[in-house]
Every structure is written in C-alpha cells, then in structure tokens.
Amino acid sequence: MRGALPHALPENGGFLRVRFGEEMGTNDRKKIRNDVILAVVLLLLAAAAMLFWQLQKTEGDFAVVLIDGVETARYALDTDTEVEIITDGGGTNTLVIRDGEAFVETANCPDLVCAGHRAISRVGETIVCLPHKLVIKIAASTDAGGVDMAA
C-alpha cells in the first residue's frame, strides 16, 4: 500500500505506528510517555491555578449598575430587592437581589443573554446586556467609584 496513510491501529495488534510501515521504537515510546506526562502536569497546574484564583475572590457588598459606562445606581447585596432598570431607548431589565446574589430576572432585549446569566455575588463578576448598554458589576465597600481611598 504505497502512498497510503499510516494506520492508527495496525492489524497485527502492535503499537501505534508513527511512520509509514515502521513499528514504534523505544525512543518513540519514551517521547509519547513524556508528552503525556507533560500534558498531565500542565493540566494539573492549570486546575490548581484556577482553584486558587476562585478561592481568592471575595464576596461583594454592592451591585453597581452602569448604563453606557456611567454609574447610575448602587444596591446593597445584603438587602433583598427587585429593581426595574430603564435604559436609553426604552430598554428594561429587572435586577433582583436575593440571598446576597444579583441576577437579571427579565429583560426586553432581543438576545436575553443577561437574563440567562447565573447569579453573581463575588467582587469583579459582571452581567452585561449589550443591546441596552447595561453592566451590573459586583463591588466591595472599598470600591468608591473605582478609586481605593485607603492609601
């Protein structure tokens, strides 16, 4: 079978073929083993970094509402509330704060991505409604307009 592609699993039940018509040698097996070890180590490091990053996030104190980049309201997360947010052009989003989490319950935007977003409660998390130019972000009590006053 000259010119044929190499078989992934040869008929004789041998090791994977990496070249046309040749069985894998000891060096090839070591390379594959080392590649697998490297991939596993990298995946473990990535998982550890992601876990560390998630554990470092702190619970927020406020849900900050920005319309077209301008802060229009700030709601405490420790008080359950439901607020109708009206944006320019008649867009409406219903922000619900319940049990220390904020989420958009309903919206009249065409894609409803904001209404499908999970509830947020940690500093830095956001819900975005692009059609209404609305951003809801979680902030700590030290976030006064984005400037930390403790210097």
Rosetta blueprint (number, residue, H / E / L):
1 M L
2 R L
3 G L
4 A L
5 L L
6 P L
7 H L
8 A L
9 L L
10 P L
11 E L
12 N L
13 G L
14 G L
15 F L
16 L L
17 R L
18 V L
19 R E
20 F L
21 G L
22 E E
23 E L
24 M L
25 G L
26 T H
27 N H
28 D H
29 R H
30 K H
31 K H
32 I H
33 R H
34 N H
35 D H
36 V H
37 I H
38 L H
39 A H
40 V H
41 V H
42 L H
43 L H
44 L H
45 L H
46 A H
47 A H
48 A H
49 A H
50 M H
51 L H
52 F H
53 W H
54 Q H
55 L H
56 Q H
57 K L
58 T L
59 E E
60 G L
61 D L
62 F E
63 A E
64 V E
65 V E
66 L E
67 I E
68 D L
69 G L
70 V E
71 E E
72 T E
73 A E
74 R E
75 Y E
76 A E
77 L L
78 D L
79 T L
80 D L
81 T E
82 E E
83 V E
84 E E
85 I E
86 I E
87 T L
88 D L
89 G L
90 G L
91 G L
92 T E
93 N E
94 T E
95 L E
96 V E
97 I E
98 R E
99 D L
100 G L
101 E E
102 A E
103 F E
104 V E
105 E E
106 T E
107 A E
108 N L
109 C L
110 P L
111 D L
112 L L
113 V H
114 C H
115 A H
116 G H
117 H L
118 R L
119 A L
120 I E
121 S L
122 R E
123 V L
124 G L
125 E L
126 T E
127 I E
128 V E
129 C E
130 L L
131 P L
132 H L
133 K L
134 L E
135 V E
136 I E
137 K E
138 I E
139 A E
140 A L
141 S L
142 T L
143 D E
144 A E
145 G L
146 G L
147 V E
148 D E
149 M L
150 A L
151 A L
